[in-house]
């Protein structure tokens, strides 16, 4: 992958997936970080072609250091573990008495005690929501992060951006009154903190096309014509390669593993004519399934939170026109999946078993569902 950065020249506006028309819904929300469709639209606008893109990211970047979303399988600084794994390791563990619905992923329990859980709320530290790449690499290498690595450095916030609310008025001609129809609405824009930018990786063909476009240059990014400076960031290449190499080594090992989602995970399947999304891949069957005639799979548990709504458009390849596509609800970045053994995604395969193009692979090409593989350990208590 060849890495580039988008440095905003103004606030950024990436509308959320809710329909918006001034006068009907007076509040235009914004989602951040942007999704792969927004990045692809920006690059295609620059290249002025229907070039097939292969992207990685986007991720946050601070002073040419990649930052990835914090894994969601932690409470404070303490890792979580699924009940079946705790029961296997400790025959006398209190979870032996637990009853839970085995048609769902197993419950998760903390494997240690957060040293901050007794402090007053005002004195509790703020934890990073984005970790530098070298700290993520240590997690991939089965190392323990000390408490100070989880806490925001002095002068930094958990999320390195500020939401700016901007009202818009349309005035009746010849008066000082706001129009009754479509006259008032409010937008939420995103302003990145100083030193921060967005980083994306592209494949060789896209890289060559961008070099022919005379990089660095300004591009439109997001709505309302807001712009960003797009430039090459060679120093990010080895950072990503180091993470990928360690992840691949972990995947090649047998035994329990954790799949760490670093971009929104789109896991959609059409059943009885209805498209349904869920928080984990459909091909990963539960390891403890009680359904008759169903072979157990590798998935033990899931650490995730509310889904990320994604709205894109369907483009006509003949005339270039487009219409809104149905919303898709993605698993949020940072989600972690506990598996008895690693298993790849069907999305990773360009073709089906019958040799036909795999349509779901298009989501992967836009950067969605990027997984890092971590070795599973239950003795991963944090140092003070």
C-alpha positions as CSV (number, residue, x, y, z in Angstrom):
1,X,0.0,0.0,0.0
2,X,1.0,3.6,-0.8
3,X,-0.1,6.1,1.8
4,X,-1.4,9.6,1.5
5,X,-2.8,12.2,3.9
6,X,-5.7,14.6,3.7
7,X,-5.0,17.8,5.6
8,X,-8.2,19.8,6.0
9,X,-8.1,23.4,4.9
10,X,-11.4,24.2,6.6
11,X,-13.9,22.3,8.6
12,X,-15.2,19.0,7.2
13,X,-18.7,18.0,6.7
14,X,-19.7,14.4,6.1
15,X,-23.5,14.1,6.4
16,X,-24.8,11.2,8.3
17,X,-27.1,8.6,6.7
18,X,-30.3,10.4,7.8
19,X,-32.3,12.0,4.9
20,X,-32.0,15.8,5.1
21,X,-34.0,18.5,3.5
22,X,-34.0,22.1,4.8
23,X,-37.5,22.9,6.2
24,X,-38.4,19.3,6.9
25,X,-35.4,18.3,9.1
26,X,-33.6,21.4,10.3
27,X,-30.5,19.7,11.7
28,X,-27.9,18.2,9.4
29,X,-25.7,15.8,11.4
30,X,-22.1,14.9,10.5
31,X,-20.3,11.6,10.9
32,X,-16.6,11.3,11.5
33,X,-14.2,9.7,10.6
34,X,-15.6,9.5,7.0
35,X,-16.3,6.2,5.4
36,X,-14.7,4.7,2.3
37,X,-17.3,5.9,-0.1
38,X,-16.6,9.6,0.9
39,X,-12.9,9.0,0.3
40,X,-13.5,7.3,-3.0
41,X,-15.7,10.1,-4.2
42,X,-13.0,12.6,-3.4
43,X,-10.3,10.7,-5.3
44,X,-12.6,10.1,-8.3
45,X,-13.3,13.8,-8.4
46,X,-9.6,14.5,-8.6
47,X,-8.9,11.8,-11.2
48,X,-11.9,12.7,-13.3
49,X,-12.4,9.0,-14.3
50,X,-14.2,5.9,-13.3
51,X,-10.9,4.4,-12.1
52,X,-11.3,1.3,-10.0
53,X,-10.0,2.2,-6.6
54,X,-8.6,-0.1,-3.9
55,X,-8.3,1.7,-0.6
56,X,-7.2,1.1,3.0
57,X,-8.6,3.2,5.8
58,X,-9.2,6.1,6.3
59,X,-7.4,6.4,9.6
60,X,-6.4,9.3,11.8
61,X,-2.8,10.6,11.5
62,X,-0.9,12.8,14.0
63,X,2.4,14.3,12.8
64,X,2.9,11.4,10.3
65,X,2.0,8.7,12.9
66,X,-0.9,6.4,12.1
67,X,-3.6,6.1,14.8
68,X,-6.1,3.3,15.0
69,X,-9.4,3.0,16.9
70,X,-9.0,1.8,20.5
71,X,-10.1,-1.9,20.8
72,X,-13.5,-2.2,22.4
73,X,-12.7,-5.3,24.5
74,X,-11.3,-3.2,27.4
75,X,-13.0,-1.6,30.4
76,X,-10.6,1.2,31.3
77,X,-7.3,-0.6,31.1
78,X,-8.6,-4.1,31.8
79,X,-9.2,-6.6,29.0
80,X,-12.4,-8.7,28.7
81,X,-12.6,-12.4,28.1
82,X,-15.5,-14.7,27.1
83,X,-17.1,-16.8,29.8
84,X,-16.3,-20.2,28.1
85,X,-12.6,-19.4,28.0
86,X,-12.6,-18.3,31.6
87,X,-14.4,-21.5,32.6
88,X,-11.9,-23.6,30.7
89,X,-8.9,-21.9,32.4
90,X,-10.4,-21.8,35.9
91,X,-12.6,-24.7,37.0
92,X,-13.5,-22.7,40.2
93,X,-14.3,-19.4,38.4
94,X,-17.6,-17.8,39.6
95,X,-18.8,-17.8,36.0
96,X,-19.3,-21.6,36.2
97,X,-22.7,-20.7,37.7
98,X,-23.8,-18.4,34.9
99,X,-26.7,-19.1,32.7
100,X,-26.9,-17.3,29.3
101,X,-28.6,-17.6,25.9
102,X,-26.3,-19.8,23.9
103,X,-28.0,-18.7,20.7
104,X,-26.0,-15.5,21.1
105,X,-22.3,-14.7,21.5
106,X,-21.0,-15.5,25.0
107,X,-20.9,-12.8,27.7
108,X,-17.7,-11.0,28.4
109,X,-16.1,-10.5,31.9
110,X,-13.2,-8.4,33.0
111,X,-10.1,-10.5,33.7
112,X,-8.7,-8.0,36.3
113,X,-9.6,-5.0,38.4
114,X,-9.3,-1.5,37.0
115,X,-7.0,0.5,39.4
116,X,-9.1,3.6,38.6
117,X,-12.5,2.2,39.4
118,X,-12.5,3.5,43.0
119,X,-11.4,7.1,42.1
120,X,-13.9,9.9,42.0
121,X,-15.4,10.6,38.6
122,X,-13.8,14.0,38.3
123,X,-10.4,12.4,39.0
124,X,-10.6,9.5,36.6
125,X,-8.3,9.8,33.6
126,X,-9.5,10.2,30.1
127,X,-8.6,7.3,27.9
128,X,-7.4,7.5,24.3
129,X,-10.0,6.6,21.7
130,X,-7.2,6.3,19.1
131,X,-3.9,4.5,19.7
132,X,-0.6,5.2,17.9
133,X,0.5,2.4,15.5
134,X,3.4,1.4,17.7
135,X,1.2,0.7,20.6
136,X,-1.2,-1.3,18.4
137,X,1.8,-3.3,17.2
138,X,2.7,-4.2,20.8
139,X,-0.8,-5.5,21.3
140,X,-0.4,-7.6,18.1
141,X,2.9,-8.9,19.6
142,X,1.0,-10.0,22.7
143,X,2.6,-7.3,24.9
144,X,0.9,-5.5,27.7
145,X,0.4,-1.8,27.4
146,X,1.2,0.1,30.7
147,X,-1.5,2.3,32.0
148,X,0.0,5.6,30.8
149,X,-0.2,4.4,27.2
150,X,-4.0,4.2,27.5
151,X,-4.4,7.7,28.9
152,X,-4.5,10.8,26.8
153,X,-1.2,12.7,26.7
154,X,-1.2,16.2,28.1
155,X,-2.9,18.6,25.8
156,X,-4.7,15.9,23.8
157,X,-8.4,14.9,23.9
158,X,-9.9,11.4,23.6
159,X,-11.1,12.3,20.1
160,X,-8.9,14.8,18.3
161,X,-11.6,16.9,16.7
162,X,-14.2,19.5,17.7
163,X,-17.8,19.6,16.5
164,X,-18.7,23.1,15.2
165,X,-22.4,24.0,14.9
166,X,-23.2,26.4,12.1
167,X,-26.7,27.8,11.5
168,X,-27.8,28.9,8.0
169,X,-30.5,31.4,7.2
170,X,-32.2,32.2,3.9
171,X,-33.7,35.7,3.9
172,X,-36.8,36.8,1.9
173,X,-35.9,39.1,-0.9
174,X,-36.3,42.8,0.2
175,X,-36.9,41.9,3.8
176,X,-35.0,40.9,7.0
177,X,-37.1,37.9,7.6
178,X,-36.1,34.2,7.3
179,X,-38.0,32.3,4.6
180,X,-40.9,30.1,5.9
181,X,-39.9,27.3,3.7
182,X,-36.3,26.0,3.5
183,X,-35.2,29.1,5.3
184,X,-33.3,27.8,8.3
185,X,-31.2,24.8,9.1
186,X,-28.1,23.9,11.2
187,X,-25.1,21.9,10.2
188,X,-22.5,20.1,12.4
189,X,-19.0,20.5,11.0
190,X,-15.8,18.7,12.1
191,X,-12.6,20.6,12.8
192,X,-9.5,18.5,13.3
193,X,-7.1,19.5,16.0
194,X,-3.8,21.0,15.0
195,X,-1.3,18.4,13.7
196,X,-4.0,15.9,12.8
197,X,-5.0,14.7,9.3
198,X,-6.7,11.7,7.6
199,X,-4.5,8.9,6.1
200,X,-5.4,6.5,3.4
201,X,-3.6,3.7,1.6
202,X,-4.0,2.9,-2.1
203,X,-2.9,0.1,-4.4
204,X,-0.2,0.5,-7.1
205,X,-2.6,1.4,-9.9
206,X,-4.3,4.1,-7.8
207,X,-1.0,5.3,-6.7
208,X,0.2,5.7,-10.2
209,X,-2.9,7.6,-11.2
210,X,-2.5,10.0,-8.3
211,X,1.1,10.6,-9.2
212,X,0.0,11.5,-12.7
213,X,-2.4,14.0,-11.1
214,X,0.5,16.2,-9.9
215,X,0.4,15.5,-6.1
216,X,0.3,17.4,-3.8
217,X,-2.9,19.2,-4.6
218,X,-6.1,20.3,-3.1
219,X,-9.2,18.2,-3.4
220,X,-12.8,18.4,-2.5
221,X,-13.5,16.3,0.6
222,X,-17.0,15.9,2.0
223,X,-19.9,18.3,1.5
224,X,-20.3,22.0,0.8
225,X,-17.1,22.1,-1.3
226,X,-14.8,21.9,1.7
227,X,-11.2,21.2,0.6
228,X,-8.2,19.4,1.9
229,X,-4.5,19.1,0.9
230,X,-3.7,15.6,-0.5
231,X,-0.1,14.6,-0.5
232,X,2.1,11.6,-0.4
233,X,3.2,10.3,3.1
234,X,6.0,7.8,2.5
235,X,6.8,7.5,6.2
236,X,3.4,5.8,6.8
237,X,4.2,2.9,4.4
238,X,6.5,1.0,6.8
239,X,4.2,1.6,9.7
240,X,1.3,-0.1,8.0
241,X,3.5,-2.9,6.6
242,X,4.8,-3.7,10.1
243,X,1.2,-4.0,11.4
244,X,0.1,-6.1,8.5
245,X,3.1,-8.4,8.8
246,X,2.5,-9.1,12.5
247,X,-1.2,-9.6,11.9
248,X,-0.5,-12.2,9.2
249,X,1.9,-14.0,11.4
250,X,-0.8,-14.2,14.1
251,X,-3.3,-15.4,11.6
252,X,-1.1,-18.2,10.5
253,X,-0.9,-19.6,14.0
254,X,-3.5,-22.2,15.2
255,X,-5.5,-21.9,18.4
256,X,-7.7,-19.1,19.8
257,X,-7.4,-15.6,18.3
258,X,-8.9,-12.2,18.4
259,X,-10.0,-10.4,15.3
260,X,-9.7,-6.6,15.8
261,X,-11.8,-4.5,13.4
262,X,-10.1,-1.2,12.5
263,X,-12.5,0.1,9.9
264,X,-16.3,-0.1,9.8
265,X,-17.4,-3.8,9.2
266,X,-20.1,-4.3,6.7
267,X,-21.6,-7.7,7.2
268,X,-24.8,-7.9,5.1
269,X,-26.7,-10.8,3.9
270,X,-30.0,-11.1,2.0
271,X,-32.4,-13.6,3.5
272,X,-35.9,-14.2,2.1
273,X,-35.5,-11.1,-0.1
274,X,-34.6,-8.8,2.9
275,X,-31.0,-7.4,3.4
276,X,-30.0,-7.8,7.0
277,X,-26.8,-6.5,8.8
278,X,-25.3,-7.8,12.0
279,X,-22.3,-7.0,14.1
280,X,-20.2,-10.0,13.1
281,X,-19.6,-11.9,9.8
282,X,-22.4,-14.3,8.8
283,X,-19.9,-17.0,7.9
284,X,-18.5,-17.1,11.4
285,X,-20.9,-19.5,13.1
286,X,-21.2,-19.7,16.9
287,X,-18.9,-22.2,18.6
288,X,-21.5,-23.0,21.2
289,X,-24.6,-23.2,18.9
290,X,-27.4,-25.4,20.2
291,X,-29.3,-25.4,16.9
292,X,-29.9,-28.9,15.5
293,X,-28.1,-30.0,12.4
294,X,-25.8,-27.0,12.6
295,X,-22.0,-27.4,12.7
296,X,-20.3,-25.3,15.4
297,X,-18.1,-22.5,14.1
298,X,-15.2,-20.5,15.5
299,X,-17.0,-17.5,17.0
300,X,-17.2,-17.4,20.8
301,X,-18.0,-13.8,21.6
302,X,-18.1,-10.2,20.4
303,X,-17.1,-6.8,21.9
304,X,-18.8,-4.0,20.0
305,X,-21.1,-1.0,20.4
306,X,-23.8,0.8,18.4
307,X,-23.7,0.4,14.6
308,X,-22.4,3.0,12.2
309,X,-25.0,4.0,9.5
310,X,-23.5,4.3,6.1
311,X,-25.3,5.9,3.1
312,X,-23.9,5.7,-0.4
313,X,-25.2,6.0,-3.9
314,X,-25.8,3.7,-6.8
315,X,-24.2,5.0,-10.0
316,X,-25.4,4.3,-13.5
317,X,-22.2,3.4,-15.5
318,X,-23.8,4.6,-18.7
319,X,-24.7,8.2,-18.0
320,X,-23.0,8.7,-14.6
321,X,-26.3,9.6,-12.8
322,X,-26.8,8.2,-9.3
323,X,-29.6,7.5,-6.8
324,X,-29.5,7.0,-3.1
325,X,-28.7,3.4,-2.1
326,X,-30.3,1.7,0.9
327,X,-28.7,2.4,4.2
328,X,-26.2,-0.1,5.6
329,X,-25.4,-0.5,9.3
330,X,-21.8,-1.4,9.9
331,X,-20.0,-2.7,13.0
332,X,-18.0,0.1,14.5
333,X,-14.2,0.3,14.2
334,X,-12.6,-1.1,17.3
335,X,-15.0,-4.1,17.6
336,X,-13.2,-7.3,18.7
337,X,-14.2,-10.9,17.9
338,X,-13.1,-13.9,19.9
339,X,-12.6,-17.0,17.9
340,X,-11.4,-20.5,18.7
341,X,-9.3,-20.4,15.6
342,X,-8.7,-17.7,12.9
343,X,-11.0,-17.7,9.9
344,X,-10.9,-15.3,6.9
345,X,-13.8,-13.3,5.6
346,X,-15.6,-14.2,2.4
347,X,-15.3,-10.5,1.5
348,X,-11.5,-11.0,1.1
349,X,-12.0,-13.3,-2.0
350,X,-12.3,-11.5,-5.3
351,X,-14.2,-14.4,-6.8
352,X,-16.7,-16.9,-5.6
353,X,-16.2,-20.7,-5.5
354,X,-17.9,-20.8,-8.9
355,X,-15.4,-18.3,-10.4
356,X,-17.8,-15.5,-10.6
357,X,-17.0,-11.9,-9.3
358,X,-17.7,-11.6,-5.6
359,X,-19.9,-8.5,-5.2
360,X,-19.2,-8.3,-1.5
361,X,-15.5,-7.8,-2.3
362,X,-16.4,-4.3,-3.5
363,X,-16.8,-3.3,0.2
364,X,-13.3,-4.5,1.0
365,X,-11.8,-2.6,-1.9
366,X,-13.2,0.6,-0.4
367,X,-11.5,-0.1,2.9
368,X,-14.3,-1.6,4.9
369,X,-14.0,-4.6,7.3
370,X,-10.2,-4.4,7.7
371,X,-9.1,-6.9,10.4
372,X,-6.0,-7.3,12.5
373,X,-5.4,-10.6,14.2
374,X,-4.2,-10.7,17.8
375,X,-3.1,-13.8,19.8
376,X,-5.6,-14.7,22.5
377,X,-4.4,-14.5,26.1
378,X,-6.2,-14.4,29.4
379,X,-3.2,-13.4,31.5
380,X,-3.1,-9.9,29.9
381,X,-3.6,-7.9,33.1
382,X,-2.4,-4.3,33.0
383,X,0.7,-2.9,34.7
384,X,0.5,0.2,36.7
